[in-house]
Amino acid sequence: MTLAEFAQILQSADPSATRYFSAQQGNYTVWQEYGADHLSGDSTYQARKWRIQVDRFTKIPDDPIVAAITAALDREDIAYTYLVDFEMDTKYIHHIWDCEVV
């Protein structure tokens, strides 16, 4: 899967999701790749596994975009670890999906 394909999957859940940063006010979703592994077989390059972090910052306790992002990742069989944190200084609920995409 390419990074562009990943972006399309994420934007199917949140059309305003952006890469690296967001200039939006209020609730927003950003994503970025933070590493890659080269997968080889038979002594040749076969594929690349991307490590991608998706962050949803929201002040809505049951934000439907959070469920939509999870559903999109599940639908596409994308492996992820999910974490959630509350940021005291901004009062944002910070949802984090740490994904591995091949």
Backbone as numpy.savetxt, mean C-alpha at the origin, in Angstrom:
# Nx Ny Nz CAx CAy CAz Cx Cy Cz
4.60 -8.36 -11.28 3.75 -7.18 -11.28 4.64 -5.93 -11.28
4.26 -4.98 -12.07 5.02 -3.73 -12.12 4.48 -2.76 -11.07
5.23 -1.73 -10.80 4.77 -0.71 -9.87 3.53 0.01 -10.41
3.45 0.19 -11.71 2.28 0.82 -12.31 1.03 -0.05 -12.11
1.18 -1.36 -12.23 0.06 -2.26 -12.00 -0.38 -2.21 -10.53
0.59 -2.14 -9.62 0.26 -2.03 -8.21 -0.52 -0.73 -7.96
-0.07 0.35 -8.57 -0.75 1.65 -8.40 -2.19 1.55 -8.87
-2.45 0.86 -9.98 -3.82 0.71 -10.49 -4.68 -0.07 -9.49
-4.13 -1.11 -8.89 -4.87 -1.90 -7.90 -5.23 -1.01 -6.71
-4.26 -0.26 -6.23 -4.50 0.61 -5.08 -5.51 1.71 -5.43
-5.41 2.26 -6.62 -6.33 3.32 -7.02 -7.74 2.79 -7.30
-7.89 1.48 -7.47 -9.24 0.92 -7.57 -9.94 1.01 -6.22
-9.18 1.05 -5.14 -9.73 1.19 -3.79 -9.82 2.65 -3.36
-8.83 3.43 -3.75 -8.81 4.85 -3.41 -8.25 5.61 -4.63
-9.14 6.14 -5.46 -8.69 6.83 -6.68 -7.74 8.00 -6.44
-7.71 8.53 -5.24 -6.82 9.67 -4.97 -5.49 9.24 -4.34
-5.22 7.93 -4.24 -3.95 7.45 -3.69 -2.79 7.93 -4.56
-1.71 8.35 -3.91 -0.55 8.86 -4.63 0.73 8.18 -4.15
1.74 8.29 -4.96 3.04 7.71 -4.66 3.91 8.75 -3.93
4.53 8.33 -2.85 5.48 9.11 -2.05 4.86 10.15 -1.13
4.01 11.03 -1.63 3.46 12.07 -0.77 2.09 12.50 -1.29
1.37 13.23 -0.46 0.07 13.75 -0.86 -0.05 15.20 -0.42
-0.60 16.01 -1.29 -0.85 17.41 -0.96 -2.29 17.60 -0.49
-3.02 16.49 -0.34 -4.42 16.57 0.07 -4.57 17.03 1.50
-5.68 17.68 1.76 -6.08 18.01 3.12 -7.01 16.90 3.59
-7.00 16.61 4.87 -7.91 15.60 5.39 -7.35 14.19 5.27
-8.19 13.23 4.97 -7.80 11.83 4.89 -7.12 11.56 3.56
-6.07 10.73 3.57 -5.35 10.46 2.33 -4.59 9.14 2.41
-4.25 8.64 1.22 -3.50 7.39 1.07 -2.25 7.67 0.24
-1.12 7.17 0.71 0.13 7.25 -0.05 0.79 5.87 -0.06
1.65 5.66 -1.03 2.39 4.41 -1.10 3.78 4.67 -1.65
4.69 3.76 -1.33 6.05 3.85 -1.89 6.72 2.51 -1.81
7.54 2.25 -2.79 8.39 1.06 -2.74 9.59 1.40 -1.87
10.04 0.43 -1.08 11.19 0.70 -0.22 12.27 -0.37 -0.33
12.11 -1.28 -1.27 13.14 -2.28 -1.49 12.70 -3.28 -2.53
13.67 -4.03 -3.02 13.38 -5.06 -4.02 14.39 -6.19 -3.89
13.94 -7.37 -4.20 14.81 -8.54 -4.26 14.73 -9.11 -5.66
15.86 -9.54 -6.18 15.88 -10.22 -7.47 15.71 -11.70 -7.21
14.74 -12.29 -7.87 14.48 -13.72 -7.72 15.09 -14.44 -8.91
15.89 -15.44 -8.62 16.54 -16.15 -9.71 16.19 -17.63 -9.66
16.34 -18.26 -10.78 16.15 -19.69 -10.92 16.97 -20.16 -12.11
17.53 -21.34 -12.00 18.39 -21.87 -13.07 19.51 -20.89 -13.40
20.03 -20.24 -12.37 21.15 -19.30 -12.48 20.84 -18.08 -13.35
19.55 -17.75 -13.52 19.20 -16.56 -14.29 18.13 -15.77 -13.54
18.05 -14.49 -13.85 17.05 -13.61 -13.27 15.66 -14.06 -13.74
14.74 -14.21 -12.81 13.39 -14.63 -13.15 12.35 -13.54 -12.90
12.49 -12.83 -11.78 11.49 -11.83 -11.43 12.05 -10.90 -10.35
11.30 -9.86 -10.06 11.65 -8.94 -8.98 10.52 -8.95 -7.96
10.88 -9.03 -6.70 9.89 -8.93 -5.62 10.04 -7.55 -5.00
8.99 -6.75 -5.10 8.98 -5.41 -4.53 8.46 -5.44 -3.11
9.05 -4.63 -2.25 8.49 -4.36 -0.92 7.89 -2.96 -1.00
6.60 -2.89 -0.72 5.85 -1.64 -0.89 5.06 -1.38 0.39
5.10 -0.14 0.85 4.31 0.24 2.01 3.19 1.16 1.57
1.98 0.83 2.01 0.79 1.65 1.77 0.38 2.24 3.11
0.17 3.54 3.14 -0.22 4.24 4.37 -1.54 4.97 4.13
-2.50 4.74 5.01 -3.77 5.47 4.99 -3.86 6.27 6.27
-3.94 7.59 6.15 -4.08 8.49 7.28 -5.52 8.98 7.29
-6.23 8.73 8.38 -7.64 9.07 8.44 -8.05 9.44 9.85
-9.07 10.23 9.94 -9.65 10.56 11.25 -11.01 9.89 11.41
-11.36 9.01 10.46 -12.62 8.27 10.48 -12.36 6.90 11.10
-12.99 6.59 12.25 -12.72 5.30 12.91 -12.97 4.07 12.03
-14.04 4.03 11.27 -14.32 2.89 10.39 -14.30 3.35 8.94
-13.19 3.88 8.53 -13.02 4.44 7.19 -13.25 3.36 6.13
-14.22 3.55 5.23 -14.48 2.52 4.21 -13.33 2.34 3.23
-12.46 3.33 3.09 -11.30 3.18 2.21 -10.34 2.13 2.76
-10.24 2.02 4.07 -9.38 1.00 4.69 -9.86 -0.39 4.27
-11.15 -0.62 4.38 -11.71 -1.92 3.97 -11.52 -2.14 2.47
-11.65 -1.10 1.68 -11.49 -1.23 0.23 -10.05 -1.57 -0.15
-9.09 -0.97 0.52 -7.67 -1.28 0.25 -7.39 -2.73 0.62
-7.85 -3.16 1.79 -7.64 -4.55 2.20 -8.28 -5.51 1.20
-9.50 -5.22 0.78 -10.20 -6.07 -0.19 -9.46 -6.13 -1.53
-8.92 -5.00 -1.98 -8.19 -4.97 -3.25 -6.92 -5.81 -3.17
-6.20 -5.69 -2.07 -4.98 -6.49 -1.89 -5.32 -7.98 -1.82
-6.37 -8.32 -1.07 -6.80 -9.72 -0.97 -7.24 -10.26 -2.33
-8.01 -9.47 -3.07 -8.52 -9.89 -4.39 -7.38 -10.23 -5.34
-6.29 -9.47 -5.25 -5.15 -9.66 -6.15 -4.09 -10.61 -5.57
-4.41 -11.26 -4.45 -3.49 -12.20 -3.79 -2.14 -11.56 -3.48
-2.16 -10.33 -3.02 -0.94 -9.63 -2.63 -0.69 -9.89 -1.16
0.49 -10.42 -0.85 0.86 -10.71 0.54 1.15 -9.40 1.26
0.65 -9.29 2.49 0.89 -8.07 3.26 0.80 -8.35 4.76
1.44 -7.48 5.51 1.28 -7.41 6.95 0.56 -6.11 7.23
-0.42 -6.16 8.12 -1.23 -4.97 8.40 -0.97 -4.51 9.82
-0.78 -3.21 9.97 -0.59 -2.57 11.28 -1.46 -1.34 11.35
-1.82 -0.95 12.56 -2.55 0.30 12.74 -1.99 1.01 13.95
-1.93 2.33 13.87 -1.36 3.13 14.94 -2.21 4.40 15.05
-2.22 4.99 16.23 -2.87 6.28 16.43 -1.79 7.31 16.71
-1.77 8.35 15.91 -0.75 9.38 16.06 -1.31 10.50 16.94
-0.80 10.59 18.14 -1.31 11.54 19.13 -1.17 13.00 18.68
-0.06 13.32 18.02 0.18 14.72 17.67 -0.76 15.23 16.57
-1.13 14.38 15.62 -2.01 14.80 14.52 -3.44 14.29 14.68
-3.64 13.33 15.58 -4.95 12.69 15.80 -5.39 11.84 14.61
-4.44 11.44 13.79 -4.74 10.55 12.67 -4.64 9.10 13.10
-5.54 8.28 12.57 -5.40 6.84 12.64 -4.55 6.48 11.43
-3.44 5.78 11.67 -2.48 5.47 10.61 -2.55 3.98 10.33
-3.10 3.62 9.19 -3.19 2.22 8.74 -2.00 1.95 7.82
-1.35 0.81 8.03 -0.13 0.48 7.27 -0.26 -0.93 6.72
-0.09 -1.06 5.41 0.00 -2.37 4.77 1.41 -2.49 4.23
2.15 -3.46 4.74 3.52 -3.72 4.29 3.44 -4.90 3.31
3.56 -4.62 2.03 3.26 -5.59 0.97 4.52 -6.17 0.32
4.36 -7.38 -0.18 5.38 -8.01 -1.04 4.71 -8.37 -2.35
5.26 -7.85 -3.43 4.64 -7.99 -4.75 5.65 -8.55 -5.73
5.28 -9.62 -6.40 6.14 -10.22 -7.43 5.52 -9.97 -8.78
